[in-house]
């Protein structure tokens, strides 16, 4: 690859909060079933097609621990089959309805849906209902890299105590290994949220006394991982600390920055950088999202999914119905959307995939012209965008992979491979940041969500005090109750709940879920306190334990040492 322009790392972040046993439609288990049918199984099909054609797709795929737990759960496996059969029946009913109305075009679309869901069901049965196992096999074959993450996708920079961050990472990596076997050294930081070390960090709520915090890179390295992902501004606003030379770390001086800024690419998202909070050799590295490439897909104005030919996500035929209309235009009201035309799709996908590849080539060419170095374009997306939100997304992704696989100038590769092929030669101090609106913490901490963080902070303190004060090491029942409490705290910490509240969609569901985990946390802690004082579990408390275990059947192997 010495003469190549560089590399493309497509990173797909697969995540859903824990929804099993917590509602079905419109909020709850249907989210998981839709994502499995429309995103995860189509991704596996793309990988299988690439393998059969001798193509190395080089995808980096994040499967959060909480998602893996659900995809391997018996309730999901049985429920997903029932969901697919219901979709097949609905398509047949629609077809009869359209036929009776002499609407042959819609009838044909309904028959297409029937065949699509039947094929999906057959694919699920063919892999023995084991989606994580299939991804793990693809990783063992070297076709993909799988990222782990914090256990429940907690927003790490705002957690009050470092023990909470370490526990989220430890539970996450342990869960990923249990479901996948070996895992890579990459981690997806929830919401791409990073925080450097701070000697005078002030908690977001409740407490005003400054405290010392280590940088997230320290805890990531301590958990055995060596790279993560940030948004573009994390690199463009970073502070250069030094270079990585053959003889070791060398602090950077202003004169050096002046003459090698362009040639070394100090603030470019085109290369990974070592991350440190003070001048020293880095043990952890960050990849930044390339804005010009990523916006081709996610932008609401120029993004490909907004093309009029593609399937309209929001308009459905009846309650919980199937989709029969196309985007038409971004400004067309839902009631005026035109009928979907499948025959118009192939040409549009070809146009967009070719354009996407040309944007990548242009970015790599520009970087090589500026620096003389082969760059790495990193294009991270929520995996569910491909297939769920953008129905044609998997076909687009397949065409991009197949196109670039035959391009001698651009290498498709995982981020782990990119690190090994061209180790970073610079170390930078990154600012606190996320990939949310305004690039900071405001999506997750604001006037609408402040109360959530107050509850979460108090729960953190209560668990840590109890681990220090209660005799859980010599009283098995106390230990079991603290494990249940810790499980509820992990679920309470999911970044999804404040995100949904801020977004104003499914707000009642998010608040109900957050409050439910907070309540169960308090109940389990109260029982732990009572049992440690010599009390017996009363009938009401037994019911509370059964209820907690039934609703939150996840992370069976809780280790209280994670919080020490």
Backbone torsions as a table, in degrees:
resi	resn	phi	psi	omega
1	UNK	NA	13.2	-175.1
2	UNK	-61.5	-34.4	-176.9
3	UNK	-95.6	1.9	-176.0
4	UNK	-75.8	165.2	174.8
5	UNK	-73.6	-34.0	-179.8
6	UNK	151.6	-151.5	-169.7
7	UNK	-128.1	155.2	169.8
8	UNK	-121.1	125.7	174.5
9	UNK	-113.1	105.4	173.9
10	UNK	-87.4	122.4	-176.2
11	UNK	-117.4	119.6	-179.1
12	UNK	-112.8	119.2	-175.7
13	UNK	-98.6	103.9	179.7
14	UNK	-92.8	121.3	-178.9
15	UNK	-157.8	140.6	166.1
16	UNK	-144.3	145.4	176.7
17	UNK	-67.6	170.2	-179.9
18	UNK	-72.1	114.2	-176.7
19	UNK	-121.9	-10.2	178.3
20	UNK	-60.1	138.5	-178.2
21	UNK	68.0	9.1	-176.0
22	UNK	-127.9	63.1	177.7
23	UNK	87.7	163.3	-177.9
24	UNK	-122.1	-69.7	-176.4
25	UNK	-136.6	141.5	3.5
26	UNK	-81.6	-10.3	-177.5
27	UNK	-123.5	126.3	179.2
28	UNK	137.9	-132.7	-171.7
29	UNK	-62.6	-26.5	178.7
30	UNK	-60.3	-31.6	176.4
31	UNK	-57.4	-45.7	-177.0
32	UNK	-68.6	-43.6	-179.6
33	UNK	-63.6	-41.9	179.6
34	UNK	-63.5	-44.0	-178.6
35	UNK	-66.0	-38.4	179.3
36	UNK	-64.5	-43.7	-177.7
37	UNK	-72.0	-39.7	-168.6
38	UNK	-97.8	-18.3	-177.3
39	UNK	-124.0	-57.9	-169.5
40	UNK	-68.7	-45.5	177.4
41	UNK	-68.2	-40.9	173.8
42	UNK	-60.9	-35.2	176.1
43	UNK	-62.4	-42.8	177.8
44	UNK	-63.0	-35.9	178.8
45	UNK	-66.4	-40.9	176.7
46	UNK	-59.2	-45.0	-179.1
47	UNK	-64.1	-39.5	178.9
48	UNK	-65.5	-39.9	178.1
49	UNK	-64.8	-41.2	178.2
50	UNK	-61.9	-45.2	-179.9
51	UNK	-60.6	-43.7	-177.8
52	UNK	-68.2	-20.3	178.0
53	UNK	-99.7	9.6	178.2
54	UNK	69.5	27.0	-177.4
55	UNK	-104.8	136.4	176.4
56	UNK	-96.8	104.6	-173.8
57	UNK	-71.9	-29.3	175.7
58	UNK	61.2	30.3	179.2
59	UNK	-76.9	143.9	170.1
60	UNK	-107.0	117.9	-171.7
61	UNK	-121.6	123.5	174.8
62	UNK	-90.1	127.6	173.5
63	UNK	-124.9	102.2	-174.3
64	UNK	-63.8	150.2	-179.9
65	UNK	-55.0	-40.2	-179.6
66	UNK	-67.3	-30.9	175.1
67	UNK	-70.4	-44.7	178.9
68	UNK	-59.0	-42.5	179.2
69	UNK	-57.8	-39.4	-177.7
70	UNK	-75.4	-42.6	-178.7
71	UNK	-65.4	-22.6	178.7
72	UNK	-98.4	5.2	-176.3
73	UNK	-84.2	137.4	178.7
74	UNK	-55.8	-34.2	179.8
75	UNK	-64.1	-39.2	177.4
76	UNK	-66.4	-45.9	-173.8
77	UNK	-61.4	-43.0	178.3
78	UNK	-74.1	-42.5	-178.4
79	UNK	-65.0	-34.6	-179.5
80	UNK	-66.9	-39.8	177.1
81	UNK	-62.5	-43.9	178.1
82	UNK	-62.5	-39.9	178.9
83	UNK	-61.8	-46.5	-178.8
84	UNK	-64.4	-39.6	177.4
85	UNK	-64.9	-37.4	176.9
86	UNK	-64.5	-39.9	178.1
87	UNK	-64.4	-39.0	178.4
88	UNK	-63.4	-45.5	179.2
89	UNK	-63.0	-39.1	-180.0
90	UNK	-65.7	-40.0	177.9
91	UNK	-62.3	-40.7	178.5
92	UNK	-64.5	-40.8	178.4
93	UNK	-63.9	-43.2	177.8
94	UNK	-60.3	-42.5	-177.9
95	UNK	-61.2	-41.7	178.3
96	UNK	-65.3	-40.4	178.8
97	UNK	-62.4	-46.7	-179.0
98	UNK	-66.7	-36.4	179.4
99	UNK	-64.5	-40.6	179.8
100	UNK	-66.8	-24.0	178.0
101	UNK	-94.4	7.7	-179.3
102	UNK	57.3	34.3	177.8
103	UNK	-102.9	81.0	-173.3
104	UNK	-66.6	-33.4	-179.6
105	UNK	-63.5	-47.9	179.3
106	UNK	-67.9	-34.5	177.0
107	UNK	-61.0	-43.4	178.9
108	UNK	-63.6	-38.3	177.4
109	UNK	-64.2	-40.0	178.2
110	UNK	-63.0	-40.1	177.4
111	UNK	-64.8	-34.8	176.7
112	UNK	-64.4	-42.2	177.6
113	UNK	-62.6	-41.7	178.7
114	UNK	-58.4	-46.3	179.4
115	UNK	-66.8	-38.1	-178.3
116	UNK	-63.5	-46.4	-179.6
117	UNK	-70.9	-33.9	176.7
118	UNK	-64.8	-40.1	176.7
119	UNK	-65.2	-39.6	178.1
120	UNK	-62.7	-43.1	177.7
121	UNK	-62.4	-43.5	179.2
122	UNK	-62.8	-39.0	179.0
123	UNK	-64.7	-40.5	-179.7
124	UNK	-64.3	-42.7	178.6
125	UNK	-68.1	-35.7	-178.4
126	UNK	-62.7	-34.4	179.2
127	UNK	-91.7	15.9	177.6
128	UNK	59.5	34.5	175.4
129	UNK	60.5	27.7	-174.3
130	UNK	-118.8	83.4	179.9
131	UNK	-68.0	-48.6	178.0
132	UNK	-58.3	-38.4	-179.9
133	UNK	-61.8	-36.4	178.7
134	UNK	-69.3	-41.3	175.8
135	UNK	-63.3	-39.8	179.1
136	UNK	-62.0	-40.2	178.7
137	UNK	-64.1	-40.1	177.9
138	UNK	-63.0	-36.6	178.0
139	UNK	-69.1	-41.0	178.8
140	UNK	-61.6	-31.9	178.5
141	UNK	-79.1	-5.4	178.9
142	UNK	82.3	11.4	-178.7
143	UNK	-79.0	-29.5	-177.0
144	UNK	-141.1	168.4	169.8
145	UNK	-120.5	134.9	179.4
146	UNK	-107.9	129.2	178.0
147	UNK	-92.3	144.2	167.9
148	UNK	-92.0	-174.6	-179.7
149	UNK	-161.8	179.7	171.2
150	UNK	-61.9	147.7	-168.8
151	UNK	-51.2	-52.3	-176.7
152	UNK	-115.5	20.6	178.0
153	UNK	66.7	42.5	179.2
154	UNK	-70.3	147.7	176.7
155	UNK	-81.8	94.4	-165.7
156	UNK	-63.3	-41.4	-175.2
157	UNK	-60.5	-24.1	-176.3
158	UNK	-95.9	-7.3	177.1
159	UNK	-62.6	143.6	-169.9
160	UNK	-74.0	-42.9	-173.4
161	UNK	-116.8	141.2	-179.8
162	UNK	-61.9	-26.6	177.2
163	UNK	-59.9	-32.1	-179.5
164	UNK	-68.3	-40.2	179.1
165	UNK	-66.4	-45.4	179.2
166	UNK	-61.0	-38.8	179.8
167	UNK	-67.3	-42.2	178.0
168	UNK	-59.9	-43.1	-179.5
169	UNK	-71.1	-40.0	-179.5
170	UNK	-67.1	-45.6	177.7
171	UNK	-63.8	-38.5	179.7
172	UNK	-62.9	-49.9	-177.6
173	UNK	-67.9	-37.5	178.5
174	UNK	-64.6	-41.5	179.6
175	UNK	-66.3	-42.8	178.6
176	UNK	-60.6	-42.8	179.8
177	UNK	-65.6	-37.3	-179.2
178	UNK	-64.2	-35.5	-177.6
179	UNK	-90.7	-27.2	-171.1
180	UNK	-115.2	-13.9	-170.8
181	UNK	83.9	-128.7	178.1
182	UNK	-68.0	142.6	175.9
183	UNK	-122.3	161.5	-179.0
184	UNK	-78.6	178.7	178.8
185	UNK	-90.5	8.6	-179.5
186	UNK	-95.3	146.8	178.5
187	UNK	-133.5	138.7	173.1
188	UNK	-93.3	112.1	174.5
189	UNK	-73.1	124.1	-178.5
190	UNK	-51.2	130.8	-178.7
191	UNK	60.5	20.7	-176.0
192	UNK	51.4	32.8	-173.5
193	UNK	-89.3	121.8	-177.0
194	UNK	-125.0	150.6	176.4
195	UNK	-141.3	126.2	176.8
196	UNK	-78.4	175.0	175.1
197	UNK	-63.9	150.8	-179.2
198	UNK	-152.0	119.7	180.0
199	UNK	-75.2	-16.5	-178.9
200	UNK	-135.7	57.1	178.2
201	UNK	-77.5	131.3	179.4
202	UNK	-105.4	125.8	-180.0
203	UNK	-56.7	154.1	-175.4
204	UNK	-67.2	-35.8	-178.4
205	UNK	-143.1	166.7	173.1
206	UNK	69.0	-57.0	-171.1
207	UNK	-107.0	133.4	-177.3
208	UNK	-110.6	-2.6	-179.7
209	UNK	-78.5	123.2	179.0
210	UNK	-62.4	149.6	178.4
211	UNK	-141.3	161.4	-178.6
212	UNK	-90.1	133.2	179.2
213	UNK	-130.1	140.1	175.3
214	UNK	-82.6	160.4	177.6
215	UNK	-71.6	151.8	179.5
216	UNK	-59.7	-29.8	-179.6
217	UNK	-60.5	-31.3	179.1
218	UNK	-66.3	-43.3	-179.1
219	UNK	-74.2	-32.4	176.4
220	UNK	-64.2	-47.3	177.9
221	UNK	-63.3	-38.7	178.9
222	UNK	-64.5	-25.6	178.0
223	UNK	-86.9	3.7	175.9
224	UNK	88.5	19.1	-179.3
225	UNK	-117.1	154.1	-172.8
226	UNK	-127.3	-0.4	175.1
227	UNK	-153.7	153.7	-179.3
228	UNK	-148.2	-171.6	-170.6
229	UNK	-131.5	142.5	179.3
230	UNK	-135.6	167.7	175.6
231	UNK	-82.2	168.8	-171.2
232	UNK	-57.1	-44.4	-174.5
233	UNK	-64.8	-20.5	176.5
234	UNK	-62.7	-31.6	178.5
235	UNK	-88.8	-43.6	-177.8
236	UNK	-65.6	-25.9	179.7
237	UNK	-102.6	8.5	-176.7
238	UNK	-76.4	159.0	178.8
239	UNK	-102.4	120.4	176.7
240	UNK	-63.0	134.1	179.5
241	UNK	-112.4	-36.2	-177.2
242	UNK	175.6	179.6	179.1
243	UNK	-115.1	155.9	177.7
244	UNK	-103.2	108.1	-177.7
245	UNK	-106.4	170.9	179.2
246	UNK	-59.4	-34.4	-179.1
247	UNK	-87.0	-1.7	177.8
248	UNK	128.2	-162.6	-177.9
249	UNK	-77.9	138.6	176.5
250	UNK	-131.1	121.3	179.7
251	UNK	-60.8	143.0	-179.3
252	UNK	-87.9	146.2	176.5
253	UNK	-117.2	160.0	-173.9
254	UNK	-59.7	-37.5	-178.7
255	UNK	-65.0	-36.8	178.3
256	UNK	-66.5	-41.7	178.4
257	UNK	-59.0	-35.8	-177.6
258	UNK	-65.7	-43.1	-174.2
259	UNK	-92.3	-21.1	-178.5
260	UNK	-115.7	16.1	-178.0
261	UNK	-57.3	-49.7	-178.0
262	UNK	-74.1	-44.8	-174.8
263	UNK	-68.2	-29.4	178.9
264	UNK	-93.6	-14.1	178.0
265	UNK	66.9	49.5	-172.4
266	UNK	-57.9	-42.5	-175.8
267	UNK	-114.6	28.3	-178.9
268	UNK	-95.2	140.3	174.4
269	UNK	-77.4	5.2	-173.6
270	UNK	-85.4	-1.1	176.7
271	UNK	-142.7	145.2	172.2
272	UNK	-69.9	154.3	179.9
273	UNK	-128.7	151.0	170.4
274	UNK	-69.6	142.5	-177.4
275	UNK	-116.3	127.0	176.3
276	UNK	-149.6	154.4	178.7
277	UNK	-95.2	-5.6	176.1
278	UNK	-150.6	162.0	-176.6
279	UNK	-62.0	108.3	178.1
280	UNK	-170.2	168.0	177.5
281	UNK	-68.4	137.3	-175.8
282	UNK	-86.4	145.2	173.0
283	UNK	-112.8	4.2	-178.8
284	UNK	-143.5	146.7	-172.5
285	UNK	-130.6	153.1	-177.9
286	UNK	-123.3	137.6	169.9
287	UNK	-104.0	137.3	-179.7
288	UNK	-107.0	145.3	176.6
289	UNK	-67.0	135.0	176.2
290	UNK	-85.4	117.4	-172.2
291	UNK	-67.8	-42.8	-176.4
292	UNK	-66.0	-32.1	178.4
293	UNK	-79.2	-47.8	-175.3
294	UNK	-63.1	-37.2	-175.6
295	UNK	-67.1	-17.7	177.7
296	UNK	-61.9	-22.9	-179.4
297	UNK	-106.3	-47.8	-169.9
298	UNK	-89.0	-14.4	-178.0
299	UNK	-63.7	134.6	178.9
300	UNK	-74.2	-13.9	-178.2
301	UNK	-104.3	-44.1	-177.8
302	UNK	-110.5	-2.9	-176.2
303	UNK	-64.2	144.0	-178.8
304	UNK	-56.1	-41.1	-175.6
305	UNK	-59.1	-15.9	-179.8
306	UNK	-83.6	0.1	-179.8
307	UNK	-61.8	142.3	-173.9
308	UNK	-62.6	-23.5	-177.1
309	UNK	-76.7	-22.2	-172.4
310	UNK	-77.5	161.0	-177.0
311	UNK	-64.9	133.1	177.8
312	UNK	-77.3	123.4	-176.2
313	UNK	-72.8	-39.1	-165.8
314	UNK	-85.0	-21.7	-178.6
315	UNK	-94.1	124.2	-178.9
316	UNK	-124.3	158.8	-179.9
317	UNK	-91.0	95.7	-179.2
318	UNK	79.4	-178.4	-179.0
319	UNK	-67.4	126.6	-179.8
320	UNK	60.3	26.0	-171.5
321	UNK	-83.6	-179.9	178.8
322	UNK	-88.1	170.4	-174.4
323	UNK	-107.2	132.9	-176.5
324	UNK	-131.5	10.8	-175.4
325	UNK	-125.9	160.6	-179.7
326	UNK	-106.9	166.9	-177.0
327	UNK	-57.0	-39.3	-179.1
328	UNK	69.0	-68.6	170.2
329	UNK	-160.9	162.4	-178.9
330	UNK	-65.3	-24.5	-175.8
331	UNK	-99.4	-4.2	-179.7
332	UNK	-72.0	125.0	176.9
333	UNK	-58.7	152.1	-177.0
334	UNK	-55.5	-40.5	-177.3
335	UNK	-68.7	-12.5	-178.3
336	UNK	-110.5	9.5	178.4
337	UNK	-63.4	142.2	-178.8
338	UNK	-87.2	164.3	-177.3
339	UNK	-64.9	144.7	178.6
340	UNK	-72.1	136.4	179.5
341	UNK	-120.9	95.5	-177.6
342	UNK	-55.9	-30.6	-177.9
343	UNK	-70.9	-13.1	179.0
344	UNK	-87.0	-5.6	-168.3
345	UNK	-81.6	-42.1	-173.0
346	UNK	-57.2	-44.9	-179.6
347	UNK	-65.2	-38.4	-179.8
348	UNK	-68.6	-40.4	177.7
349	UNK	-63.7	-42.0	177.7
350	UNK	-59.8	-46.7	179.8
351	UNK	-58.1	-46.4	-176.1
352	UNK	-72.9	-38.8	179.4
353	UNK	-66.9	-38.4	177.4
354	UNK	-65.6	-40.9	178.9
355	UNK	-64.9	-41.8	179.4
356	UNK	-59.6	-44.9	179.2
357	UNK	-63.7	-35.9	178.8
358	UNK	-69.3	-34.0	176.9
359	UNK	-65.4	-40.3	177.8
360	UNK	-63.7	-46.5	179.3
361	UNK	-59.8	-42.8	-179.6
362	UNK	-63.8	-42.0	179.6
363	UNK	-63.7	-44.1	179.9
364	UNK	-67.5	-39.6	179.6
365	UNK	-63.9	-43.0	-179.2
366	UNK	-63.5	-42.1	-179.6
367	UNK	-65.8	-41.1	-179.4
368	UNK	-68.1	-35.8	177.2
369	UNK	-65.0	-37.0	-178.2
370	UNK	-75.3	-41.3	-170.1
371	UNK	-112.5	-20.0	-172.7
372	UNK	77.7	10.5	-176.2
373	UNK	-115.8	151.4	173.3
374	UNK	-76.7	127.3	-177.1
375	UNK	-97.5	174.7	177.1
376	UNK	-128.1	113.0	174.7
377	UNK	-86.8	125.1	177.5
378	UNK	-110.8	121.6	-178.4
379	UNK	-120.3	90.5	-179.3
380	UNK	-93.6	139.9	179.2
381	UNK	-142.7	155.2	165.3
382	UNK	-63.2	127.1	-177.2
383	UNK	-58.4	-35.4	-175.0
384	UNK	-66.9	-14.2	173.1
385	UNK	-59.5	-37.4	-176.1
386	UNK	-86.0	99.0	177.2
387	UNK	111.3	-49.0	-179.1
388	UNK	-78.9	-64.9	179.3
389	UNK	-74.6	-37.0	-179.8
390	UNK	-118.3	98.8	-171.6
391	UNK	-56.9	-38.3	-177.6
392	UNK	-85.4	0.1	-176.7
393	UNK	-54.8	-45.0	178.9
394	UNK	-60.1	-37.6	178.5
395	UNK	-67.3	-38.9	175.1
396	UNK	-60.9	-47.2	-178.9
397	UNK	-61.7	-42.0	178.0
398	UNK	-60.4	-44.1	-178.2
399	UNK	-66.1	-38.0	176.8
400	UNK	-61.3	-46.8	-178.6
401	UNK	-62.8	-47.0	-178.1
402	UNK	-66.0	-35.5	179.8
403	UNK	-67.1	-51.5	-176.0
404	UNK	-71.7	-23.0	179.4
405	UNK	-62.6	-24.7	179.6
406	UNK	-100.7	7.5	-179.8
407	UNK	-93.3	116.2	-177.0
408	UNK	-71.6	-12.3	-175.4
409	UNK	-95.7	-13.9	-175.7
410	UNK	-129.7	129.4	-179.5
411	UNK	-104.3	127.6	170.4
412	UNK	-82.3	123.7	-178.4
413	UNK	-154.1	161.8	176.0
414	UNK	-78.3	164.2	179.6
415	UNK	-68.9	-31.5	177.5
416	UNK	-64.6	-40.0	177.6
417	UNK	-67.5	-40.1	179.8
418	UNK	-62.1	-39.4	177.1
419	UNK	-61.9	-42.1	-177.9
420	UNK	-71.7	-34.4	-176.0
421	UNK	-74.8	-36.3	178.9
422	UNK	-140.7	83.1	-177.4
423	UNK	-57.3	138.7	179.9
424	UNK	-58.6	145.2	-178.7
425	UNK	-117.7	13.5	178.8
426	UNK	-142.0	152.0	-179.4
427	UNK	-121.1	134.9	-177.7
428	UNK	-135.8	154.5	173.3
429	UNK	-97.9	114.7	-177.3
430	UNK	-86.3	149.3	176.3
431	UNK	-80.3	165.4	171.9
432	UNK	-65.4	132.6	-171.5
433	UNK	-164.5	169.2	173.6
434	UNK	-151.5	178.5	174.3
435	UNK	-102.1	18.2	176.5
436	UNK	-82.9	-178.8	178.2
437	UNK	-54.5	131.9	-178.6
438	UNK	69.1	1.9	173.8
439	UNK	68.2	18.5	-178.2
440	UNK	-129.4	-155.8	-176.2
441	UNK	-89.6	0.9	-166.2
442	UNK	-66.4	-24.4	177.3
443	UNK	-66.3	-33.7	-174.6
444	UNK	-99.6	-21.7	176.8
445	UNK	-127.0	110.8	-179.3
446	UNK	-158.7	-175.5	-176.8
447	UNK	-62.3	-27.4	179.9
448	UNK	-77.9	-24.0	-172.2
449	UNK	-118.0	-1.0	-177.1
450	UNK	-55.3	-38.9	-179.0
451	UNK	-62.2	-30.9	179.3
452	UNK	-66.1	-40.5	-179.0
453	UNK	-71.8	-30.8	175.8
454	UNK	-63.9	-43.0	177.5
455	UNK	-66.1	-43.5	-178.6
456	UNK	-63.5	-42.9	-179.7
457	UNK	-62.9	-42.1	179.0
458	UNK	-65.1	-37.5	178.3
459	UNK	-65.5	-41.1	176.2
460	UNK	-55.3	-50.9	-177.6
461	UNK	-61.6	-39.6	-178.2
462	UNK	-66.3	-42.2	179.4
463	UNK	-65.2	-45.5	-178.3
464	UNK	-64.1	-39.5	176.7
465	UNK	-63.1	-41.8	-178.3
466	UNK	-67.6	-37.5	177.1
467	UNK	-64.3	-27.7	178.9
468	UNK	-84.2	-34.3	-169.5
469	UNK	-102.3	-31.6	-173.8
470	UNK	-85.4	150.7	-175.4
471	UNK	-84.1	53.8	-173.8
472	UNK	-72.6	-21.1	-179.6
473	UNK	-73.4	-23.1	-179.3
474	UNK	-115.6	-1.5	178.4
475	UNK	-124.4	99.2	-174.8
476	UNK	-55.5	-37.3	-178.1
477	UNK	-68.5	-37.8	175.6
478	UNK	-62.8	-42.3	178.5
479	UNK	-59.8	-43.9	180.0
480	UNK	-62.2	-38.9	-179.3
481	UNK	-70.9	-36.4	176.7
482	UNK	-68.9	-34.1	175.2
483	UNK	-63.9	-41.3	176.1
484	UNK	-63.4	-40.5	178.5
485	UNK	-62.7	-44.5	-179.6
486	UNK	-62.8	-37.9	177.5
487	UNK	-61.0	-44.2	178.9
488	UNK	-65.0	-35.9	178.8
489	UNK	-67.0	-40.8	176.3
490	UNK	-58.0	-45.0	-179.2
491	UNK	-69.1	-35.0	177.2
492	UNK	-61.5	-33.7	-173.1
493	UNK	-80.2	-3.2	-177.8
494	UNK	-55.6	132.2	179.7
495	UNK	-67.7	-15.1	-176.8
496	UNK	-62.2	-37.8	-173.7
497	UNK	-65.6	-53.5	176.5
498	UNK	-65.1	-31.8	178.1
499	UNK	-61.6	-47.3	-178.3
500	UNK	-64.7	-39.7	178.3
501	UNK	-61.8	-45.5	179.8
502	UNK	-63.7	-38.9	-177.7
503	UNK	-70.8	-20.6	178.6
504	UNK	77.4	18.4	178.9
505	UNK	-121.3	132.0	-176.6
506	UNK	56.1	35.2	-175.9
507	UNK	-61.1	-44.5	-178.7
508	UNK	-60.2	-39.7	180.0
509	UNK	-64.5	-45.9	-178.8
510	UNK	-63.2	-42.9	180.0
511	UNK	-67.0	-38.5	177.6
512	UNK	-63.8	-43.5	-180.0
513	UNK	-64.5	-46.3	-180.0
514	UNK	-60.3	-48.4	-178.9
515	UNK	-63.9	-35.8	179.3
516	UNK	-64.1	-43.9	178.5
517	UNK	-68.0	-36.4	177.2
518	UNK	-63.2	-42.0	179.7
519	UNK	-65.3	-45.9	179.9
520	UNK	-66.5	-34.1	174.6
521	UNK	-59.2	-48.9	-179.4
522	UNK	-61.3	-41.1	-179.7
523	UNK	-64.3	-45.2	-179.3
524	UNK	-66.8	-36.8	177.0
525	UNK	-66.0	-40.6	179.7
526	UNK	-63.3	-39.4	177.9
527	UNK	-67.0	-40.3	177.2
528	UNK	-59.7	-43.2	178.1
529	UNK	-61.7	-44.4	-177.7
530	UNK	-65.1	-45.3	-178.9
531	UNK	-65.6	-38.7	-179.4
532	UNK	-66.7	-24.7	178.3
533	UNK	-88.2	4.8	177.4
534	UNK	99.5	4.6	-178.9
535	UNK	-79.5	161.3	176.2
536	UNK	-102.3	153.6	178.8
537	UNK	-76.4	122.0	-177.7
538	UNK	-86.0	170.2	-176.7
539	UNK	-57.0	-40.9	179.5
540	UNK	-63.6	-41.5	179.7
541	UNK	-66.0	-34.4	176.4
542	UNK	-62.0	-41.2	178.2
543	UNK	-64.4	-40.5	179.3
544	UNK	-63.3	-39.1	178.6
545	UNK	-66.2	-45.4	179.2
546	UNK	-60.2	-42.1	-179.6
547	UNK	-63.8	-43.4	179.2
548	UNK	-64.2	-43.7	-179.7
549	UNK	-65.9	-35.7	-177.7
550	UNK	-72.3	-40.3	-177.2
551	UNK	-77.2	-34.8	-171.2
552	UNK	-122.9	65.3	-178.3
553	UNK	-85.8	76.8	-172.3
554	UNK	-151.9	154.0	178.3
555	UNK	51.0	64.2	-177.3
556	UNK	-66.1	-24.7	-174.2
557	UNK	-105.5	59.1	176.5
558	UNK	-67.7	134.1	178.3
559	UNK	-120.7	111.4	-177.1
560	UNK	-64.2	-18.2	177.4
561	UNK	-66.2	-19.1	177.0
562	UNK	-58.5	-28.9	-174.8
563	UNK	-96.0	6.0	-177.0
564	UNK	-88.7	NA	NA
